[in-house]
Amino acid sequence: MSENTVSDTTIIQVDGKEILLVGTAHISQESVETVRRVIEEQAPDTVCVELDSQRYQSLKDPNRWHSLNLIQVLKKGQGPFLLANLVLASFQKRMGLQTGVKPGAELAEAASLAEEKGLTVRLVDRDIRTTLLRAWRKTGLWKKMQLVSTMLASLFDNQKLDEEELARLRQTDTLSAMLDEMATVLPSVKTILVDERDLYMAHHIRQAPGEKIVAVVGAAHLPGIIRHLNSENTLSEVIAEISTIPSKSGFSKFVPWLIPIIVAGLFVVGFFFGDRERIAGTALAWVLANGLLASFGTLLALGHPLTILAAFVAAPITSLNPTIGAGFVTGLVQAFVAPPSVRDMENVSDDLATLRGWWRNRMTRVLLVFLFSSLGSAIGTVVAFRWLKNLF
């Protein structure tokens, strides 16, 4: 087993294979040219790229949004996952506009050139849904709130990069660099989004067929991948564990039922032992707190008037029903009364780059309605609890 570096490529000899690791930036034209040159010169048996099947299809088919059934996405409970994907895509899109290169262009070039030459292509990154759900379910409530607020704040960040920052971005993996900066606050997220993927990719690069392999990965992943490739033991049970989505804990399954149980209990106790004349007023307060704040959230997302009305009606009910959320109802109503047009589907990738575009595009506006009405209902529930004490 040996390792050396030649130009932009780190070469590792392992298991009788020559593995050439090309560290790239996801928004760098120089990286695109480097990938093309290495594959042309080295003529490998296999080209591995830092992609999963979903991201690969996204790069191959920029018009994938045309066939997206937003209503089905919401019905399947995948609204939060789609929103998280779009937030990350928005971040990289804006960075790409400042560097002049489409995010992931070097990965697309590697796969495209390999297919053109009849080489074997291996997608070695972990499924993004698995990665995001592992991060979410292995993070505590407070850290989840920090993670969500950080991602949402990125939508409002229109800071322009200076030449020094642009030069640094061209030499690293933008998304991983951002996650490294978050590591001090959210170390568990960094572990799942970066470290586990290093191990996952190293294992699948090592398993790739052929005697000469070129692997194109983000520069920030290189140290971790090299370390794992040089390790004698990559336990299969470890790979199996980090490839699975953790099941919800018993406590997390119980928490959604906690609020309706407490609220129902307080109303029952108030009916028998409290001031019964105040029950109607408290119930009205519950309806107004949930309904008005959910409606206000929908209004902030520029939801349709019928969607705002649906938020007011649905929030007081859904806040007592853990099987369905206010955002699910408002998202479906918005998608029905103001469905995304062909233009919205065609332009969603461009609209992600600007804050205004998120509200202008009808597809992303449905997701904003989903998000803000859910937040409004959650805040309304907390506010309404303060009035419940009036039952006694």
KOLMARVEX-737376 format. One record per residue (C-alpha): x, y, z; chain; residue number from 1. Coordinates in Angstrom, 3 decimals. Layout:
<nodes>
NODE          u          v          w   chain   resi
NODE          X          Y          Z       A    NUM
...
</nodes>
This chain:
<nodes>
NODE          u          v          w   chain   resi
NODE      0.000      0.000      0.000       A      1
NODE      1.556      3.323     -1.048       A      2
NODE      0.589      6.934     -1.643       A      3
NODE      2.034      9.853     -3.601       A      4
NODE      0.836     13.094     -5.126       A      5
NODE      1.347     14.107     -8.745       A      6
NODE      0.072     17.530     -9.821       A      7
NODE     -3.644     17.680     -8.901       A      8
NODE     -3.937     13.950     -8.266       A      9
NODE     -3.215     11.800     -5.220       A     10
NODE     -2.271      8.260     -6.219       A     11
NODE     -2.839      5.339     -3.856       A     12
NODE     -1.858      1.715     -4.444       A     13
NODE     -4.213     -0.590     -2.574       A     14
NODE     -5.474     -4.152     -3.093       A     15
NODE     -3.578     -4.387     -6.369       A     16
NODE     -5.370     -1.296     -7.718       A     17
NODE     -4.090      2.134     -8.642       A     18
NODE     -6.545      4.731     -7.332       A     19
NODE     -6.147      8.306     -8.570       A     20
NODE     -8.019     10.760     -6.344       A     21
NODE     -8.864     14.109     -7.930       A     22
NODE     -9.861     16.738     -5.353       A     23
NODE    -12.096     19.389     -6.859       A     24
NODE    -14.172     22.462     -6.077       A     25
NODE    -17.820     22.153     -7.054       A     26
NODE    -17.899     25.653     -8.556       A     27
NODE    -14.570     25.864    -10.338       A     28
NODE    -13.872     25.853    -14.084       A     29
NODE    -10.304     24.843    -13.299       A     30
NODE    -11.648     21.675    -11.656       A     31
NODE    -13.691     20.857    -14.767       A     32
NODE    -10.576     21.137    -16.933       A     33
NODE     -8.494     19.090    -14.464       A     34
NODE    -11.039     16.262    -14.422       A     35
NODE    -11.161     16.182    -18.208       A     36
NODE     -7.359     16.131    -18.473       A     37
NODE     -6.850     13.366    -15.890       A     38
NODE     -9.405     11.038    -17.462       A     39
NODE     -8.033     11.674    -20.957       A     40
NODE     -4.437     11.054    -19.891       A     41
NODE     -4.930      8.161    -17.477       A     42
NODE     -7.566      6.146    -19.404       A     43
NODE     -8.865      4.397    -16.248       A     44
NODE    -11.038      1.301    -16.118       A     45
NODE    -13.547      2.981    -13.797       A     46
NODE    -14.470      6.567    -12.930       A     47
NODE    -15.974      7.136     -9.482       A     48
NODE    -17.801     10.387     -8.770       A     49
NODE    -19.049     12.015     -5.561       A     50
NODE    -22.704     11.619     -6.487       A     51
NODE    -25.698      9.516     -5.532       A     52
NODE    -28.323      8.521     -8.088       A     53
NODE    -30.616     11.456     -7.317       A     54
NODE    -27.931     14.129     -7.670       A     55
NODE    -26.626     12.383    -10.793       A     56
NODE    -30.048     12.534    -12.441       A     57
NODE    -30.345     16.169    -11.414       A     58
NODE    -27.105     17.028    -13.193       A     59
NODE    -27.999     14.952    -16.255       A     60
NODE    -31.534     16.291    -16.526       A     61
NODE    -31.795     20.012    -15.678       A     62
NODE    -35.467     19.852    -16.706       A     63
NODE    -36.328     17.256    -14.039       A     64
NODE    -38.617     19.750    -12.327       A     65
NODE    -41.046     19.473    -15.262       A     66
NODE    -42.181     16.033    -14.101       A     67
NODE    -42.281     16.788    -10.361       A     68
NODE    -45.692     16.082     -8.841       A     69
NODE    -45.677     18.522     -5.943       A     70
NODE    -48.977     17.280     -4.542       A     71
NODE    -47.649     13.716     -4.345       A     72
NODE    -44.468     14.986     -2.663       A     73
NODE    -46.564     16.623      0.066       A     74
NODE    -48.870     13.621      0.425       A     75
NODE    -45.864     11.358      0.957       A     76
NODE    -44.572     13.658      3.692       A     77
NODE    -41.466     14.606      1.701       A     78
NODE    -42.044     18.368      1.829       A     79
NODE    -39.318     19.025      4.438       A     80
NODE    -36.831     16.867      2.510       A     81
NODE    -37.515     18.701     -0.764       A     82
NODE    -37.253     22.063      0.996       A     83
NODE    -33.897     21.136      2.556       A     84
NODE    -32.616     20.030     -0.850       A     85
NODE    -33.675     23.304     -2.421       A     86
NODE    -32.056     25.371      0.346       A     87
NODE    -28.737     23.576     -0.205       A     88
NODE    -29.126     23.946     -3.973       A     89
NODE    -29.848     27.639     -3.494       A     90
NODE    -26.635     28.120     -1.533       A     91
NODE    -24.483     26.432     -4.158       A     92
NODE    -26.348     28.166     -6.997       A     93
NODE    -25.520     31.591     -5.573       A     94
NODE    -21.882     30.612     -5.060       A     95
NODE    -21.800     29.318     -8.623       A     96
NODE    -23.119     32.610     -9.998       A     97
NODE    -20.246     34.450     -8.320       A     98
NODE    -17.614     32.074     -9.698       A     99
NODE    -19.252     31.655    -13.103       A    100
NODE    -19.480     27.849    -12.936       A    101
NODE    -22.541     25.655    -12.452       A    102
NODE    -22.270     23.730     -9.151       A    103
NODE    -21.214     20.123     -9.730       A    104
NODE    -20.031     20.813    -13.286       A    105
NODE    -16.821     18.831    -12.733       A    106
NODE    -18.784     15.802    -11.489       A    107
NODE    -21.085     15.952    -14.500       A    108
NODE    -18.040     16.253    -16.760       A    109
NODE    -16.392     13.203    -15.165       A    110
NODE    -19.482     11.010    -15.593       A    111
NODE    -20.248     12.295    -19.086       A    112
NODE    -16.689     11.823    -20.382       A    113
NODE    -16.472      8.346    -18.850       A    114
NODE    -19.745      7.291    -20.512       A    115
NODE    -18.562      8.773    -23.805       A    116
NODE    -15.393      6.664    -23.624       A    117
NODE    -17.265      3.527    -22.600       A    118
NODE    -15.721      3.441    -19.133       A    119
NODE    -17.448      2.089    -16.040       A    120
NODE    -19.058      4.816    -13.918       A    121
NODE    -19.627      4.353    -10.188       A    122
NODE    -21.722      6.714     -8.050       A    123
NODE    -19.973      6.405     -4.702       A    124
NODE    -21.718      8.966     -2.509       A    125
NODE    -24.405      8.028     -0.021       A    126
NODE    -28.037      8.680     -0.897       A    127
NODE    -28.746     12.290      0.071       A    128
NODE    -32.059     11.404      1.720       A    129
NODE    -30.272      8.924      3.976       A    130
NODE    -27.669     11.550      4.833       A    131
NODE    -30.184     14.273      5.702       A    132
NODE    -32.454     11.971      7.710       A    133
NODE    -29.501     10.559      9.662       A    134
NODE    -28.431     14.098     10.508       A    135
NODE    -31.955     15.026     11.559       A    136
NODE    -32.721     11.966     13.677       A    137
NODE    -29.337     11.906     15.403       A    138
NODE    -29.595     15.547     16.437       A    139
NODE    -31.263     16.806     19.614       A    140
NODE    -34.181     19.252     19.586       A    141
NODE    -32.092     22.333     20.358       A    142
NODE    -29.520     21.439     17.707       A    143
NODE    -32.332     20.788     15.229       A    144
NODE    -33.615     24.306     15.833       A    145
NODE    -30.111     25.670     15.244       A    146
NODE    -29.759     23.611     12.071       A    147
NODE    -33.100     24.801     10.676       A    148
NODE    -32.386     28.440     11.575       A    149
NODE    -28.942     28.237      9.956       A    150
NODE    -30.379     26.823      6.738       A    151
NODE    -33.187     29.402      6.644       A    152
NODE    -30.735     32.227      7.347       A    153
NODE    -28.755     31.171      4.279       A    154
NODE    -31.756     32.153      2.126       A    155
NODE    -31.442     35.749      3.295       A    156
NODE    -27.661     35.932      2.967       A    157
NODE    -26.865     38.015     -0.106       A    158
NODE    -23.282     38.771      0.898       A    159
NODE    -20.931     39.247     -2.018       A    160
NODE    -17.616     37.442     -1.890       A    161
NODE    -14.337     39.304     -2.316       A    162
NODE    -11.556     38.019     -4.547       A    163
NODE     -9.760     36.275     -1.682       A    164
NODE    -12.898     34.357     -0.694       A    165
NODE    -13.617     33.472     -4.315       A    166
NODE    -10.079     32.128     -4.694       A    167
NODE    -10.542     29.996     -1.576       A    168
NODE    -13.869     28.639     -2.823       A    169
NODE    -12.282     27.606     -6.100       A    170
NODE     -9.834     25.459     -4.144       A    171
NODE    -12.290     23.615     -1.919       A    172
NODE    -15.612     21.839     -1.733       A    173
NODE    -18.003     24.723     -1.005       A    174
NODE    -20.696     22.805      0.822       A    175
NODE    -18.242     20.819      2.928       A    176
NODE    -16.357     24.006      3.784       A    177
NODE    -19.599     25.504      5.072       A    178
NODE    -20.259     22.374      7.132       A    179
NODE    -16.754     22.498      8.601       A    180
NODE    -17.491     26.015      9.861       A    181
NODE    -20.648     24.666     11.506       A    182
NODE    -18.737     21.847     13.188       A    183
NODE    -18.018     23.782     16.390       A    184
NODE    -21.743     24.406     16.886       A    185
NODE    -23.135     21.213     15.383       A    186
NODE    -20.410     18.534     15.560       A    187
NODE    -22.912     15.686     15.144       A    188
NODE    -24.136     17.165     11.862       A    189
NODE    -20.596     17.570     10.548       A    190
NODE    -19.837     13.969     11.505       A    191
NODE    -22.802     12.665      9.502       A    192
NODE    -22.627     15.024      6.537       A    193
NODE    -18.861     14.875      6.044       A    194
NODE    -17.040     12.199      8.072       A    195
NODE    -19.461      9.336      7.456       A    196
NODE    -19.533     10.141      3.752       A    197
NODE    -15.721     10.048      3.658       A    198
NODE    -15.839      6.475      4.965       A    199
NODE    -18.746      5.524      2.681       A    200
NODE    -17.013      6.877     -0.442       A    201
NODE    -13.645      5.351      0.450       A    202
NODE    -15.283      1.926      0.818       A    203
NODE    -17.065      2.111     -2.540       A    204
NODE    -14.022      3.525     -4.344       A    205
NODE    -12.025      0.597     -2.995       A    206
NODE    -14.713     -1.830     -4.223       A    207
NODE    -14.856     -0.323     -7.736       A    208
NODE    -13.918     -2.735    -10.552       A    209
NODE    -10.710     -2.481    -12.576       A    210
NODE     -6.996     -2.047    -11.953       A    211
NODE     -6.912      1.723    -12.479       A    212
NODE     -9.581      3.928    -10.938       A    213
NODE    -10.077      7.689    -11.094       A    214
NODE    -12.197      9.095     -8.268       A    215
NODE    -13.486     12.667     -8.505       A    216
NODE    -14.471     14.053     -5.095       A    217
NODE    -14.725     17.402     -3.339       A    218
NODE    -11.352     18.608     -2.055       A    219
NODE    -12.617     18.771      1.530       A    220
NODE    -13.247     15.004      1.449       A    221
NODE     -9.728     14.078      0.317       A    222
NODE     -8.004     13.779      3.737       A    223
NODE    -10.752     11.560      5.140       A    224
NODE    -10.966      9.358      2.041       A    225
NODE     -7.191      8.937      1.880       A    226
NODE     -7.100      7.979      5.562       A    227
NODE     -9.787      5.330      5.106       A    228
NODE     -8.247      3.962      1.902       A    229
NODE     -4.941      3.510      3.723       A    230
NODE     -6.682      1.745      6.590       A    231
NODE     -6.401     -2.013      6.652       A    232
NODE     -9.909     -2.474      8.009       A    233
NODE    -13.096     -1.043      6.532       A    234
NODE    -15.644     -3.090      8.450       A    235
NODE    -18.673     -4.047      6.399       A    236
NODE    -20.940     -3.737      9.447       A    237
NODE    -19.878     -0.084      9.855       A    238
NODE    -20.746      0.618      6.220       A    239
NODE    -24.102     -1.094      6.683       A    240
NODE    -24.839      1.015      9.773       A    241
NODE    -24.072      4.372      8.157       A    242
NODE    -26.104      3.367      5.093       A    243
NODE    -29.338      3.079      7.058       A    244
NODE    -31.830      5.636      8.332       A    245
NODE    -32.168      5.399     12.126       A    246
NODE    -35.655      4.588     13.303       A    247
NODE    -37.427      7.123     15.481       A    248
NODE    -36.951      6.614     19.193       A    249
NODE    -39.922      5.724     21.338       A    250
NODE    -39.721      9.147     22.978       A    251
NODE    -39.746     11.012     19.649       A    252
NODE    -42.780      8.988     18.585       A    253
NODE    -44.555      9.927     21.805       A    254
NODE    -43.720     13.673     21.768       A    255
NODE    -46.213     14.583     18.974       A    256
NODE    -48.992     13.076     21.111       A    257
NODE    -47.876     14.915     24.237       A    258
NODE    -49.429     18.298     23.390       A    259
NODE    -52.915     17.019     22.476       A    260
NODE    -52.923     14.795     25.583       A    261
NODE    -51.967     17.717     27.834       A    262
NODE    -54.452     20.111     26.196       A    263
NODE    -57.291     17.592     26.351       A    264
NODE    -56.407     16.824     29.958       A    265
NODE    -56.421     20.480     30.945       A    266
NODE    -59.823     21.023     29.353       A    267
NODE    -61.237     17.979     31.150       A    268
NODE    -59.772     19.053     34.504       A    269
NODE    -60.968     22.597     33.906       A    270
NODE    -64.471     21.373     33.151       A    271
NODE    -64.754     19.447     36.419       A    272
NODE    -62.651     21.547     38.780       A    273
NODE    -62.162     24.938     37.157       A    274
NODE    -64.306     27.860     36.113       A    275
NODE    -66.588     26.412     33.450       A    276
NODE    -67.523     29.848     32.176       A    277
NODE    -63.949     30.345     31.054       A    278
NODE    -63.751     27.146     29.035       A    279
NODE    -65.430     28.651     25.972       A    280
NODE    -63.164     31.690     26.125       A    281
NODE    -60.055     29.544     26.469       A    282
NODE    -61.141     27.327     23.583       A    283
NODE    -61.651     30.465     21.483       A    284
NODE    -58.172     31.645     22.472       A    285
NODE    -56.733     28.310     21.317       A    286
NODE    -58.454     28.654     17.940       A    287
NODE    -57.386     32.280     17.479       A    288
NODE    -53.761     31.754     18.536       A    289
NODE    -53.254     28.788     16.226       A    290
NODE    -55.425     30.025     13.374       A    291
NODE    -54.207     33.622     13.247       A    292
NODE    -50.506     32.834     13.512       A    293
NODE    -50.736     30.017     10.934       A    294
NODE    -52.639     32.393      8.652       A    295
NODE    -50.014     35.087      9.215       A    296
NODE    -47.281     32.626      8.264       A    297
NODE    -49.190     31.745      5.115       A    298
NODE    -49.569     35.434      4.329       A    299
NODE    -45.813     35.951      4.728       A    300
NODE    -45.320     33.232      2.117       A    301
NODE    -47.749     35.122     -0.172       A    302
NODE    -50.207     32.265     -0.044       A    303
NODE    -53.509     32.429     -1.931       A    304
NODE    -56.446     33.948      0.062       A    305
NODE    -58.096     30.520      0.139       A    306
NODE    -54.894     29.046      1.528       A    307
NODE    -54.808     31.705      4.253       A    308
NODE    -58.399     30.777      5.145       A    309
NODE    -57.464     27.073      5.121       A    310
NODE    -54.590     27.810      7.520       A    311
NODE    -56.950     29.523      9.957       A    312
NODE    -59.405     26.612      9.876       A    313
NODE    -56.875     23.782      9.882       A    314
NODE    -54.249     24.928     12.414       A    315
NODE    -56.372     24.663     15.602       A    316
NODE    -57.369     21.126     14.566       A    317
NODE    -54.025     19.852     13.268       A    318
NODE    -52.220     21.154     16.364       A    319
NODE    -54.204     18.533     18.276       A    320
NODE    -53.632     15.817     15.672       A    321
NODE    -50.028     14.557     15.458       A    322
NODE    -50.742     12.556     12.302       A    323
NODE    -51.224     15.648     10.131       A    324
NODE    -49.719     19.132     10.241       A    325
NODE    -51.020     22.553      9.272       A    326
NODE    -48.322     22.796      6.595       A    327
NODE    -49.577     19.625      4.943       A    328
NODE    -53.057     21.137      4.561       A    329
NODE    -51.923     24.595      3.443       A    330
NODE    -49.341     23.169      1.040       A    331
NODE    -51.946     20.993     -0.663       A    332
NODE    -54.468     23.849     -0.864       A    333
NODE    -51.853     26.214     -2.302       A    334
NODE    -50.794     23.599     -4.862       A    335
NODE    -54.429     23.156     -5.938       A    336
NODE    -55.513     26.810     -6.111       A    337
NODE    -52.232     28.196     -7.499       A    338
NODE    -50.489     25.251     -9.208       A    339
NODE    -46.969     25.781    -10.564       A    340
NODE    -46.906     26.633    -14.253       A    341
NODE    -44.572     25.189    -16.884       A    342
NODE    -42.539     28.390    -16.600       A    343
NODE    -42.170     27.887    -12.836       A    344
NODE    -40.875     24.360    -13.382       A    345
NODE    -38.493     25.504    -16.104       A    346
NODE    -37.076     28.406    -14.082       A    347
NODE    -36.926     26.922    -10.590       A    348
NODE    -33.159     26.362    -10.770       A    349
NODE    -32.570     30.017    -11.645       A    350
NODE    -35.157     31.331     -9.183       A    351
NODE    -33.403     29.528     -6.325       A    352
NODE    -30.492     31.955     -6.662       A    353
NODE    -32.437     34.959     -5.334       A    354
NODE    -34.613     35.529     -2.295       A    355
NODE    -37.238     37.190     -4.476       A    356
NODE    -37.226     34.166     -6.774       A    357
NODE    -38.348     31.878     -3.929       A    358
NODE    -41.527     33.923     -3.561       A    359
NODE    -42.023     34.565     -7.288       A    360
NODE    -41.819     30.909     -8.308       A    361
NODE    -45.085     29.102     -7.586       A    362
NODE    -43.395     25.790     -6.868       A    363
NODE    -41.074     27.127     -4.181       A    364
NODE    -43.899     29.321     -2.858       A    365
NODE    -45.892     26.164     -2.074       A    366
NODE    -42.969     24.998      0.070       A    367
NODE    -42.725     28.397      1.767       A    368
NODE    -46.443     28.198      2.558       A    369
NODE    -45.839     24.719      3.982       A    370
NODE    -42.951     25.975      6.138       A    371
NODE    -44.298     29.293      7.416       A    372
NODE    -47.789     28.037      8.198       A    373
NODE    -46.236     25.144     10.163       A    374
NODE    -44.044     27.559     12.123       A    375
NODE    -47.024     29.854     12.743       A    376
NODE    -49.131     26.994     14.073       A    377
NODE    -46.282     25.812     16.317       A    378
NODE    -45.824     29.294     17.777       A    379
NODE    -49.599     29.610     18.190       A    380
NODE    -49.661     26.390     20.200       A    381
NODE    -47.004     27.721     22.570       A    382
NODE    -48.839     31.044     22.954       A    383
NODE    -52.183     29.306     23.567       A    384
NODE    -50.691     27.301     26.438       A    385
NODE    -50.345     30.532     28.399       A    386
NODE    -54.114     30.986     28.266       A    387
NODE    -54.885     27.452     29.366       A    388
NODE    -54.059     28.357     32.963       A    389
NODE    -57.201     30.508     32.951       A    390
NODE    -59.179     27.290     33.280       A    391
NODE    -58.206     27.136     36.956       A    392
</nodes>
